[in-house]
Amino acid sequence: MKKDFFAILILFLLSIGASFIFYQCKKTPNYTTNSNGSSTQSANEIWIQNMSFNPASLTVKTNTTVKWTNKDGTVHTVTSTTGAFDSGNLD
């Protein structure tokens, strides 16, 4: 009886994991266009895509506006470690 319980538990956990992976694959857009339909980023734009930043780093002058575009199906935030800014949820 104990073996049956553990077998069912393992199958349940595997199905949850597979469902999560399937959900993420379905929700993550498979495209590389920015918000205006172009396939190239502007100079000061960072895309959040496939759970990573593109480009991974960006150096700008003070008072430069940086556009963040979330291309994942998951909500992300962009938050300063010093508290200087917080984007709130990016859908």
VOGU-3710 file (C-alpha; in Angstrom, 3 decimals, decimal comma):
1> mkkdffaili> 0,000/0,000/0,000  2,861/2,345/0,836  4,514/1,650/-2,538  1,249/2,448/-4,336  0,989/5,748/-2,512  4,540/6,744/-3,445  4,032/5,671/-7,053  0,877/7,792/-7,285  2,667/10,709/-5,595  5,571/10,503/-8,051
11> lfllsigasf> 3,210/10,356/-11,023  1,296/13,335/-9,650  4,462/15,386/-9,185  5,698/14,464/-12,666  2,386/15,505/-14,184  2,524/18,844/-12,333  6,066/19,409/-13,614  5,115/18,496/-17,172  2,077/20,772/-16,996  4,238/23,660/-15,802
21> ifyqckktpn> 6,756/23,136/-18,605  3,970/22,882/-21,182  2,349/26,038/-19,801  5,606/27,980/-19,972  6,275/26,802/-23,522  2,786/27,794/-24,625  2,890/31,160/-22,839  6,360/32,226/-23,964  5,984/33,916/-27,321  8,243/32,548/-30,004
31> yttnsngsst> 8,894/35,812/-31,787  11,399/38,609/-31,773  9,475/41,753/-32,605  9,221/44,824/-30,443  6,013/46,598/-29,462  5,766/48,571/-32,707  6,068/45,415/-34,847  9,706/45,855/-35,818  12,092/42,929/-35,473  14,872/45,078/-34,035
41> qsaneiwiqn> 15,236/46,652/-30,638  15,800/50,348/-30,197  19,177/51,386/-28,839  17,937/51,784/-25,258  15,462/48,926/-25,116  15,796/45,703/-23,139  13,646/42,707/-23,923  12,752/40,181/-21,261  12,458/36,980/-23,270  12,894/33,308/-22,383
51> msfnpasltv> 13,454/34,287/-18,741  16,508/36,426/-19,535  17,429/39,983/-20,490  18,408/40,879/-24,051  20,873/42,543/-23,994  22,131/41,161/-20,694  23,540/44,574/-19,748  23,130/48,108/-21,026  25,168/51,202/-20,181  23,420/54,543/-20,601
61> ktnttvkwtn> 24,046/58,150/-19,619  22,215/59,703/-16,671  18,577/60,667/-17,432  18,384/58,311/-20,409  15,052/56,538/-20,769  15,320/52,771/-21,037  12,356/50,869/-22,446  11,688/47,418/-20,972  9,579/45,031/-23,052  8,338/41,795/-21,507
71> kdgtvhtvts> 8,072/39,144/-24,222  7,509/36,252/-21,801  4,130/34,905/-20,819  5,109/35,422/-17,181  4,809/38,715/-15,314  8,204/40,259/-14,527  9,405/43,350/-12,684  12,455/45,555/-13,094  13,622/46,744/-9,698  16,704/48,656/-8,612
81> ttgafdsgnl> 18,761/47,078/-5,838  19,130/50,570/-4,330  15,427/51,415/-4,478  15,934/54,056/-7,196  13,181/52,551/-9,350  10,609/49,785/-9,528  8,651/49,071/-12,684  5,777/47,269/-11,023  4,384/44,268/-12,894  5,247/44,043/-16,585
91> d> 2,682/41,802/-18,261
//
